[in-house]
């Protein structure tokens, strides 16, 4: 059984929990509070030297880091990944976009404005750039979604779940989504798809790691 090292309010961790729920995969869960330094203990750093969550133990002593790598691994060979070679590459294209253009801005704003006490004052110098670049990324997404309901193959794939994690909470960290109607409609479609779970969801049948 997989063991997932995750932080409940981390968007990157949420991606993995969402994919696991979509696929009905059982796993053991260990909560890691990065705000308390839990990811920088000697024990955790021995598993993942970057000191980041999520981290998936795929088999005893073998670990996979980086949220999009983890969900690509989990979704491989399932209905969440396209069969067509070009469509698979397109899914990866959007997942790279998420990590390059979306997560560094909306994810950073979420961490400092919603999770870190006093973060707004500490990062006031960076807020303008996060807002500008984050809104630019949302504009790219909105333009794409004007033409189709999902990002790849006109159906829900792992690319949508990667993008959804931080996009759906953007309005909770100063982003105004009112100018992105196609993004807002897409958020609703993703949330309405079967086996969806919210970021704060905790499954009764997930085994807590000891």
C-alpha positions as CSV (number, residue, x, y, z in Angstrom):
1,X,0.0,0.0,0.0
2,X,1.2,3.5,-0.8
3,X,2.1,5.9,2.0
4,X,1.4,9.6,1.2
5,X,3.2,12.3,3.1
6,X,0.9,15.3,2.7
7,X,-0.2,18.6,4.2
8,X,-3.9,19.0,4.2
9,X,-4.0,22.7,3.0
10,X,-1.2,22.3,0.4
11,X,-2.5,22.5,-3.1
12,X,0.3,20.3,-4.4
13,X,-0.6,17.7,-1.8
14,X,-4.3,18.0,-2.7
15,X,-3.6,17.1,-6.3
16,X,-2.3,13.7,-5.1
17,X,-5.2,13.0,-2.7
18,X,-7.6,14.0,-5.5
19,X,-6.1,11.6,-8.0
20,X,-6.0,8.8,-5.4
21,X,-9.7,9.4,-4.7
22,X,-10.6,9.6,-8.3
23,X,-9.0,6.2,-8.9
24,X,-10.2,4.6,-5.7
25,X,-6.6,3.7,-4.6
26,X,-6.2,2.9,-0.9
27,X,-3.2,4.5,0.9
28,X,-1.8,5.3,4.2
29,X,-1.7,9.0,5.0
30,X,0.9,10.9,7.1
31,X,0.2,14.5,7.8
32,X,3.3,16.7,7.5
33,X,3.0,20.3,8.8
34,X,5.5,22.2,6.8
35,X,4.8,25.4,8.9
36,X,6.1,23.6,12.0
37,X,9.2,22.3,10.2
38,X,8.0,18.7,9.9
39,X,9.4,18.4,6.4
40,X,12.9,19.3,7.5
41,X,13.5,16.8,10.2
42,X,16.5,14.4,9.5
43,X,14.0,11.6,9.1
44,X,12.0,13.3,6.4
45,X,15.0,14.7,4.6
46,X,16.4,11.2,4.4
47,X,13.3,10.3,2.3
48,X,13.2,13.6,0.3
49,X,16.2,15.9,0.5
50,X,14.2,18.8,-0.9
51,X,12.2,18.9,2.3
52,X,8.9,19.2,0.4
53,X,5.5,17.6,0.3
54,X,3.8,15.7,-1.2
55,X,6.0,12.6,-1.1
56,X,4.7,9.2,-2.1
57,X,6.3,6.0,-0.9
58,X,5.6,3.7,-3.8
59,X,7.2,0.6,-2.2
60,X,9.2,0.2,1.0
61,X,12.1,2.6,0.9
62,X,11.3,3.9,-2.6
63,X,9.9,7.4,-2.8
64,X,8.5,9.7,-5.5
65,X,8.5,13.5,-5.1
66,X,7.1,16.4,-7.1
67,X,3.3,16.5,-7.2
68,X,2.9,16.3,-11.0
69,X,5.3,13.5,-11.3
70,X,3.4,11.6,-8.6
71,X,0.0,12.1,-10.2
72,X,1.3,11.2,-13.7
73,X,2.6,8.0,-12.2
74,X,-0.7,7.2,-10.4
75,X,-2.8,8.0,-13.5
76,X,-0.7,6.1,-16.0
77,X,-2.7,3.5,-17.8
78,X,-6.0,4.8,-16.4
79,X,-8.8,6.9,-17.9
80,X,-7.2,10.0,-16.5
81,X,-4.4,9.9,-19.1
82,X,-5.1,10.1,-22.9
83,X,-4.4,7.1,-25.1
84,X,-3.2,9.2,-28.0
85,X,0.5,10.0,-27.9
86,X,0.1,13.6,-28.9
87,X,-2.7,14.1,-26.4
88,X,-0.5,12.6,-23.6
89,X,2.2,15.1,-24.6
90,X,-0.4,17.9,-24.5
91,X,-1.4,16.8,-21.0
92,X,2.2,17.1,-19.9
93,X,2.4,20.5,-21.6
94,X,-0.4,21.8,-19.4
95,X,1.1,20.2,-16.3
96,X,4.4,21.9,-17.1
97,X,2.5,25.2,-17.5
98,X,0.9,24.6,-14.1
99,X,4.3,24.3,-12.4
100,X,5.9,27.1,-14.4
101,X,3.2,29.8,-14.6
102,X,0.4,29.0,-12.1
103,X,1.9,27.4,-9.0
104,X,4.8,29.8,-8.5
105,X,2.3,32.7,-8.4
106,X,-1.1,31.5,-7.2
107,X,0.6,28.8,-5.1
108,X,2.9,31.3,-3.5
109,X,0.1,33.8,-2.8
110,X,-1.9,31.0,-1.2
111,X,1.0,30.0,1.1
112,X,1.8,33.5,2.2
113,X,-1.7,35.0,2.3
114,X,-3.8,32.1,3.5
115,X,-1.4,29.8,5.4
116,X,1.5,31.8,6.8
117,X,0.6,34.2,9.7
118,X,1.9,37.6,8.9
119,X,2.8,36.5,5.4
120,X,1.2,39.5,3.6
121,X,3.5,41.9,5.4
122,X,6.5,39.7,4.9
123,X,5.9,39.3,1.2
124,X,4.4,42.7,0.3
125,X,7.2,43.3,-2.2
126,X,6.3,40.2,-4.2
127,X,2.5,40.5,-4.2
128,X,2.3,42.7,-7.3
129,X,4.3,40.3,-9.4
130,X,2.3,37.3,-8.1
131,X,-1.0,39.0,-9.0
132,X,0.2,40.1,-12.4
133,X,1.7,36.8,-13.4
134,X,-1.1,34.7,-11.9
135,X,-3.7,36.7,-13.7
136,X,-1.8,36.3,-16.9
137,X,-1.8,32.5,-16.4
138,X,-5.5,32.6,-15.7
139,X,-6.0,34.5,-19.0
140,X,-4.2,31.8,-20.9
141,X,-6.4,29.2,-19.4
142,X,-9.6,31.1,-20.0
143,X,-8.7,31.6,-23.7
144,X,-8.1,27.8,-24.0
145,X,-11.3,26.9,-22.2
146,X,-13.4,29.1,-24.4
147,X,-12.8,26.5,-27.1
148,X,-13.3,23.3,-25.1
149,X,-14.7,22.1,-21.8
150,X,-11.5,20.6,-20.5
151,X,-7.8,21.0,-21.2
152,X,-7.0,17.9,-23.2
153,X,-9.0,15.6,-25.3
154,X,-12.2,17.5,-24.4
155,X,-12.6,15.4,-21.2
156,X,-11.3,15.3,-17.7
157,X,-7.7,14.2,-17.4
158,X,-4.8,14.4,-15.0
159,X,-3.9,17.8,-16.5
160,X,-7.2,19.3,-15.3
161,X,-6.6,18.0,-11.8
162,X,-3.1,19.4,-11.7
163,X,-4.4,22.8,-12.8
164,X,-7.5,22.7,-10.6
165,X,-5.7,22.4,-7.2
166,X,-4.5,26.0,-7.0
167,X,-7.0,27.6,-9.5
168,X,-10.1,26.7,-7.4
169,X,-8.7,28.5,-4.4
170,X,-7.3,31.5,-6.2
171,X,-10.2,33.7,-5.1
172,X,-9.2,33.0,-1.5
173,X,-5.8,34.7,-1.9
174,X,-6.6,38.0,-3.7
175,X,-7.2,36.8,-7.2
176,X,-10.3,38.1,-8.9
177,X,-11.9,35.4,-11.1
178,X,-14.8,37.5,-12.3
179,X,-13.0,38.3,-15.5
180,X,-12.4,34.6,-16.3
181,X,-15.8,33.1,-17.0
182,X,-14.6,30.0,-18.8
183,X,-12.2,29.2,-15.9
184,X,-15.0,29.6,-13.4
185,X,-17.3,27.3,-15.5
186,X,-14.5,24.7,-15.8
187,X,-13.9,24.8,-12.0
188,X,-17.5,23.9,-11.6
189,X,-17.3,21.0,-14.1
190,X,-14.2,19.5,-12.4
191,X,-15.9,19.7,-9.0
192,X,-19.0,18.0,-10.4
193,X,-17.2,15.1,-11.9
194,X,-17.5,11.6,-10.2
195,X,-15.4,10.8,-7.2
196,X,-14.4,14.4,-6.6
197,X,-13.2,15.4,-3.1
198,X,-12.6,18.8,-1.7
199,X,-9.3,20.0,-0.3
200,X,-10.5,19.7,3.3
201,X,-11.9,16.2,2.8
202,X,-10.6,13.4,4.9
203,X,-11.6,9.8,4.1
204,X,-12.7,7.6,6.9
205,X,-11.1,4.6,5.1
206,X,-7.6,6.2,4.6
207,X,-5.2,4.6,7.1
208,X,-3.3,7.1,9.2
209,X,0.4,6.2,9.2
210,X,1.8,5.4,12.6
